[in-house]
Amino acid sequence: MASGMHIEVFTTGRGTPYNLSMAPVLKVATRTTLSEQWRDLIDVNAGKIIDGGATIEEIGEEIFKAIIDVASGRRQTWADHWGIKNDLVLFNPAPIT
């Protein structure tokens, strides 16, 4: 963020409820089932690529438009909508689960 990051695009296969208080986090699901399970947490469903419902280019355009909409204030991420805020930990000494 110190170098100028204004938004984070976070791909998830598990539905991690993650957001930063300093910058919005746009969550992209890698699986359609995850996107359906967490409709109120996932911002973009990239699982449509593997399901055959969209091309890589179409999902790329959807992500790009979402970035522009969130960065310009026209849209809120789901995590911002629900007020989810996590601390930024650069070096997490805990094991990854």
C-alpha positions, 0 to 999 in steps of 0.5 A: 500500500505504501507503494500505491496499491489502492485495491487488492484482487484476491483469488480464493478457492476456500472462501476466505473472509478477508479484507483490509481496512486500508484498501478494498479486496475484490474476491475472485472465486476459482470454483462456481460451487464456492461462488454459489455457497458464498454469494454474499462474500465472492465478488467475481466467479472465475469458476465459470471458465472451467464450467464453460460458461465464460471465456478467460477474456470475459472473466478478465473483462469482468474483473477489470470492470469490477476493479474500475467500479470499486476504485471509483466508488461506484461499487462496494466489495462484499467484504466492505459491505459487511464491514469485514476488516483484517489486519495486514500481516506481512510475515505470518509466523503461523503455519498455513492451514 
